[in-house]
Amino acid sequence: MKKYVMLVLLVSFFAVSSAFSQKVVGAVSWVPEDAQPGDVITLTYDPEVGIIKKFDKTVKLHWGINKVGYGKWKEPPASMWPEGTIVHTKGVSVQSPMILTAQNKWEITIATNDTIRTIDFVITNGTLWDKAPGGVDWELDLTGGGPITPTHDDTLQFEALVDMSSAISQRGFSFGDTLECQVGFFSTANEVVTVPMTRIGFTSLYTGAAEVVTTIGDTLDYQYFVQKGSQEFTELYYNFFYNGTTTGEAQRRQVIVSSPTTSVADTVASTGASDRMPFFKNLSSLSRDVLVTFTCDVRPAIAQIKYGHDILEDIQGTVDITHPDSVLAMGVAINGPATGSWSNDIGPDWGKHLMTLQNKRMYDDGTHGDAVAGDSIFTIQFQFYKDSSDVFVGQEFKFGICGGDNEGGYGNNHVENIDDSQPTAFINAQFGSIDPIFYNRWDFDKRVVTGVKPRPQTTPSAYMLEQNYPNPFNPETTIDYSLQHSGKVELSVFNVRGEKIATLIDASQGMGAYRVTWNGKDSLGNQVGSGVYFYKIKAGDFTAIKKMILVR
C-alpha cells in the first residue's frame, strides 16, 4: 500500500519554526508558509484567537486528504494514523489528538510525501468546530491551487429579530453584553458578515440588518454570538431538521433565501423549533462548592424503540440499541465536560468501556445518589469546587446506552446551568431531550408516551398480562393484555397492603388483544400518592399480577 501522509506528534515547535516562515489563517498557523509535497508541516492552533479555549482537556485535528470538492475529503490510510487516531466518517475523515505546548497552544506535525495534494481539516473539542474565516474548512494546498470555495452573485438585505429573554433567565446573557449575528457560514455567502444587534427599547428583543452576497434559492447559515468583556461566546444550537452531510453544519441556523430581502425571527419559546430563542452556556465561576446530582430518565429511549420501531444508532461506534429491554439491561453512561472530559485513559471517547469508569457510569440501584432502585432513572453525583479553573455554572454532557454515542447527532449535547445558591443541586435530564424530533414517541413536557399505535387485532395463542408502560409513570400508564377465550375479565389495582383501590375492567370480553389506561386515581376519583402498586388480572382460570411504580 502506498503511503500518502504520516502524522507525528511533537512537543517542540522551536526547531521547525526557526527554519521556515509562518503562515497564519485565523486561529491556525503552519510552517513552512508555502508547503509543498514532501514537506514536514507543523500546525498550531491558538485558543486565544479561536473559539475552543485553552482549558479544554482534549483538542483534536479532524482531517482528511486530497479533497475533490467542498467537504469531500478522503480518509488517510490507517497505517499512517498517529496513536489515538479514530475514524470519524468512514472513507472521509479521521480525528487525531493534538498536544498542548508550554505556550498554551495546540500542535500536531504532519510529514507528507509527493502524493499529497491537500490536507483539509477543522479543529474540534468534540462539541465546538472551529473553521477558517468564512466558515470553510482549513486547507493546506500543496499544489498552489488554493482552496475550493463556492462563489455567489446575489446581494440581499439580511434582517434578524431575536428574543433574548430565555438566555437572560438562564444566566447566559445580560443587558449590557454585546450581541451580534454572523451570517454566511459554510460558504453560504461570499464572506461571513457580522450583523450588530440593537436592543428594541426596554424589551428583550434585539434587531439588526446588513447586506450579504449569497445566492437566491439557496440556504444561508447564521448564528448568534455574545461578547462579554474580551470573551466571545457562541450560542449552543442544533438544527433538528438538518438533512445535509457537512460535519458541524447542523450546529448553525439556516434560512432559505427566497427574495432580495430575507428576514429571520428567532423568538419562539421551544426546545425543538428551528426558530427558537438562543441559549448560551453560562461560563461564570461557581459561587460555592456544590454537590451536583445528575439523573437521566431513559424511558424516552425505551418508548422510541418499542413504539417508534427505531434503532438508536451509535454514530461513533457499534453500540446500536435495537430492543427496548436492552436499555435497562445495558445501563447508561454520561460523557462530556461535566464528567471532566470527553476523553478517557482506556479507550476512545465513546464505547462499552465507559461503563467501567467511575466518572462515566450511572446507576439505577439505589446507590450513588439514586433515589429509587429500578425506576428507569439513572444517577451519578459529582462534587464541583468553586476554586477549580475549569468548572463553570454551565455544564455540558451527553448520555449513551452502554457507553455508545447513541443519544443524538454529533455535537448535539445537553447543556444545563447549575443552581449554585445551595451546597447541593440537581440536574434532572431525559434521554433524547436533545432531539425531540427523533424521539417523537415521548412527550418531554408531560413525561409520558405519546403517539402509541393501537395494538393489531390478532387472535392470541395464550392469555397474557404485559408489563405496564411507562413504568415508573406520572400521571398515567398503559396496560396491555390478551385473552385466548371469551369470558369474564377483572383487572384491578392494589396498594402494597393488598387493598383494592381501583377496578379497571369488570366485564365480559371476547378473545383478542386489549389495552387499558390507569390515570393514577382510586375508585373515588382521588389521586393516589407515589409508591409501588400492583395490578391483577383474572380471566377464567388465568390469573397474573405485576408491579408498577407511580412517581409524582
ChimeraX attribute file (.defattr): number of C-alpha atoms within 10 A of each C-alpha:
attribute: neighborCount
match mode: 1-to-1
recipient: residues
	/A:1	5
	/A:2	7
	/A:3	15
	/A:4	20
	/A:5	23
	/A:6	18
	/A:7	19
	/A:8	16
	/A:9	16
	/A:10	15
	/A:11	15
	/A:12	13
	/A:13	17
	/A:14	8
	/A:15	8
	/A:16	17
	/A:17	15
	/A:18	11
	/A:19	10
	/A:20	15
	/A:21	13
	/A:22	16
	/A:23	15
	/A:24	14
	/A:25	13
	/A:26	16
	/A:27	19
	/A:28	23
	/A:29	17
	/A:30	24
	/A:31	23
	/A:32	20
	/A:33	14
	/A:34	17
	/A:35	19
	/A:36	20
	/A:37	19
	/A:38	16
	/A:39	16
	/A:40	19
	/A:41	24
	/A:42	22
	/A:43	21
	/A:44	22
	/A:45	27
	/A:46	19
	/A:47	17
	/A:48	13
	/A:49	11
	/A:50	18
	/A:51	19
	/A:52	20
	/A:53	15
	/A:54	18
	/A:55	11
	/A:56	15
	/A:57	15
	/A:58	19
	/A:59	24
	/A:60	21
	/A:61	22
	/A:62	23
	/A:63	23
	/A:64	25
	/A:65	24
	/A:66	21
	/A:67	20
	/A:68	11
	/A:69	11
	/A:70	16
	/A:71	19
	/A:72	17
	/A:73	20
	/A:74	20
	/A:75	19
	/A:76	22
	/A:77	17
	/A:78	13
	/A:79	12
	/A:80	15
	/A:81	18
	/A:82	16
	/A:83	11
	/A:84	11
	/A:85	18
	/A:86	19
	/A:87	18
	/A:88	18
	/A:89	15
	/A:90	10
	/A:91	14
	/A:92	17
	/A:93	21
	/A:94	24
	/A:95	24
	/A:96	22
	/A:97	21
	/A:98	23
	/A:99	21
	/A:100	20
	/A:101	14
	/A:102	9
	/A:103	8
	/A:104	15
	/A:105	17
	/A:106	24
	/A:107	26
	/A:108	24
	/A:109	22
	/A:110	19
	/A:111	16
	/A:112	22
	/A:113	16
	/A:114	13
	/A:115	14
	/A:116	18
	/A:117	20
	/A:118	23
	/A:119	21
	/A:120	24
	/A:121	24
	/A:122	21
	/A:123	27
	/A:124	21
	/A:125	22
	/A:126	20
	/A:127	19
	/A:128	16
	/A:129	21
	/A:130	23
	/A:131	23
	/A:132	19
	/A:133	16
	/A:134	20
	/A:135	20
	/A:136	23
	/A:137	23
	/A:138	20
	/A:139	21
	/A:140	24
	/A:141	21
	/A:142	21
	/A:143	13
	/A:144	12
	/A:145	10
	/A:146	11
	/A:147	17
	/A:148	15
	/A:149	14
	/A:150	13
	/A:151	14
	/A:152	15
	/A:153	12
	/A:154	14
	/A:155	15
	/A:156	18
	/A:157	14
	/A:158	21
	/A:159	17
	/A:160	19
	/A:161	20
	/A:162	23
	/A:163	21
	/A:164	24
	/A:165	19
	/A:166	20
	/A:167	19
	/A:168	16
	/A:169	11
	/A:170	17
	/A:171	18
	/A:172	22
	/A:173	24
	/A:174	17
	/A:175	11
	/A:176	10
	/A:177	11
	/A:178	17
	/A:179	24
	/A:180	20
	/A:181	23
	/A:182	16
	/A:183	28
	/A:184	24
	/A:185	25
	/A:186	27
	/A:187	22
	/A:188	26
	/A:189	26
	/A:190	20
	/A:191	20
	/A:192	21
	/A:193	19
	/A:194	20
	/A:195	21
	/A:196	17
	/A:197	20
	/A:198	15
	/A:199	19
	/A:200	11
	/A:201	8
	/A:202	7
	/A:203	10
	/A:204	16
	/A:205	17
	/A:206	18
	/A:207	20
	/A:208	18
	/A:209	18
	/A:210	15
	/A:211	16
	/A:212	27
	/A:213	20
	/A:214	24
	/A:215	22
	/A:216	19
	/A:217	10
	/A:218	12
	/A:219	17
	/A:220	24
	/A:221	22
	/A:222	20
	/A:223	20
	/A:224	23
	/A:225	20
	/A:226	19
	/A:227	15
	/A:228	14
	/A:229	9
	/A:230	5
	/A:231	9
	/A:232	14
	/A:233	18
	/A:234	17
	/A:235	19
	/A:236	21
	/A:237	23
	/A:238	24
	/A:239	19
	/A:240	19
	/A:241	14
	/A:242	15
	/A:243	9
	/A:244	8
	/A:245	10
	/A:246	12
	/A:247	15
	/A:248	20
	/A:249	20
	/A:250	22
	/A:251	23
	/A:252	20
	/A:253	21
	/A:254	23
	/A:255	15
	/A:256	15
	/A:257	18
	/A:258	13
	/A:259	13
	/A:260	16
	/A:261	14
	/A:262	18
	/A:263	16
	/A:264	15
	/A:265	14
	/A:266	18
	/A:267	18
	/A:268	16
	/A:269	14
	/A:270	11
	/A:271	18
	/A:272	18
	/A:273	17
	/A:274	18
	/A:275	19
	/A:276	18
	/A:277	21
	/A:278	25
	/A:279	23
	/A:280	25
	/A:281	22
	/A:282	20
	/A:283	16
	/A:284	13
	/A:285	17
	/A:286	20
	/A:287	16
	/A:288	15
	/A:289	17
	/A:290	21
	/A:291	17
	/A:292	20
	/A:293	18
	/A:294	21
	/A:295	24
	/A:296	24
	/A:297	20
	/A:298	22
	/A:299	26
	/A:300	25
	/A:301	28
	/A:302	29
	/A:303	23
	/A:304	23
	/A:305	21
	/A:306	17
	/A:307	17
	/A:308	18
	/A:309	14
	/A:310	18
	/A:311	16
	/A:312	23
	/A:313	18
	/A:314	21
	/A:315	18
	/A:316	18
	/A:317	18
	/A:318	14
	/A:319	20
	/A:320	16
	/A:321	22
	/A:322	16
	/A:323	15
	/A:324	19
	/A:325	12
	/A:326	14
	/A:327	20
	/A:328	20
	/A:329	10
	/A:330	14
	/A:331	19
	/A:332	28
	/A:333	31
	/A:334	30
	/A:335	26
	/A:336	20
	/A:337	22
	/A:338	22
	/A:339	19
	/A:340	17
	/A:341	18
	/A:342	22
	/A:343	20
	/A:344	17
	/A:345	7
	/A:346	10
	/A:347	12
	/A:348	17
	/A:349	21
	/A:350	25
	/A:351	20
	/A:352	21
	/A:353	18
	/A:354	26
	/A:355	21
	/A:356	12
	/A:357	14
	/A:358	11
	/A:359	19
	/A:360	23
	/A:361	22
	/A:362	27
	/A:363	22
	/A:364	23
	/A:365	17
	/A:366	14
	/A:367	14
	/A:368	15
	/A:369	19
	/A:370	21
	/A:371	15
	/A:372	16
	/A:373	13
	/A:374	16
	/A:375	22
	/A:376	22
	/A:377	26
	/A:378	32
	/A:379	27
	/A:380	23
	/A:381	20
	/A:382	16
	/A:383	11
	/A:384	20
	/A:385	17
	/A:386	16
	/A:387	12
	/A:388	11
	/A:389	9
	/A:390	16
	/A:391	19
	/A:392	21
	/A:393	21
	/A:394	22
	/A:395	19
	/A:396	19
	/A:397	19
	/A:398	26
	/A:399	27
	/A:400	28
	/A:401	28
	/A:402	26
	/A:403	26
	/A:404	29
	/A:405	28
	/A:406	26
	/A:407	23
	/A:408	24
	/A:409	18
	/A:410	17
	/A:411	21
	/A:412	22
	/A:413	23
	/A:414	19
	/A:415	20
	/A:416	19
	/A:417	19
	/A:418	20
	/A:419	17
	/A:420	18
	/A:421	12
	/A:422	12
	/A:423	14
	/A:424	16
	/A:425	16
	/A:426	14
	/A:427	18
	/A:428	14
	/A:429	21
	/A:430	20
	/A:431	26
	/A:432	28
	/A:433	23
	/A:434	22
	/A:435	21
	/A:436	19
	/A:437	15
	/A:438	17
	/A:439	24
	/A:440	19
	/A:441	24
	/A:442	26
	/A:443	15
	/A:444	19
	/A:445	7
	/A:446	10
	/A:447	17
	/A:448	20
	/A:449	23
	/A:450	17
	/A:451	11
	/A:452	14
	/A:453	9
	/A:454	8
	/A:455	10
	/A:456	9
	/A:457	10
	/A:458	10
	/A:459	13
	/A:460	15
	/A:461	12
	/A:462	12
	/A:463	19
	/A:464	17
	/A:465	21
	/A:466	14
	/A:467	16
	/A:468	21
	/A:469	19
	/A:470	22
	/A:471	20
	/A:472	24
	/A:473	24
	/A:474	17
	/A:475	16
	/A:476	18
	/A:477	21
	/A:478	17
	/A:479	17
	/A:480	16
	/A:481	18
	/A:482	21
	/A:483	23
	/A:484	18
	/A:485	17
	/A:486	13
	/A:487	13
	/A:488	14
	/A:489	18
	/A:490	17
	/A:491	22
	/A:492	19
	/A:493	25
	/A:494	19
	/A:495	16
	/A:496	11
	/A:497	7
	/A:498	10
	/A:499	11
	/A:500	17
	/A:501	16
	/A:502	19
	/A:503	16
	/A:504	18
	/A:505	15
	/A:506	13
	/A:507	10
	/A:508	11
	/A:509	16
	/A:510	14
	/A:511	18
	/A:512	19
	/A:513	18
	/A:514	17
	/A:515	12
	/A:516	14
	/A:517	13
	/A:518	17
	/A:519	15
	/A:520	22
	/A:521	16
	/A:522	17
	/A:523	12
	/A:524	8
	/A:525	10
	/A:526	9
	/A:527	13
	/A:528	14
	/A:529	11
	/A:530	14
	/A:531	13
	/A:532	14
	/A:533	20
	/A:534	17
	/A:535	22
	/A:536	18
	/A:537	21
	/A:538	17
	/A:539	20
	/A:540	15
	/A:541	6
	/A:542	14
	/A:543	14
	/A:544	14
	/A:545	16
	/A:546	14
	/A:547	17
	/A:548	19
	/A:549	20
	/A:550	20
	/A:551	15
	/A:552	13
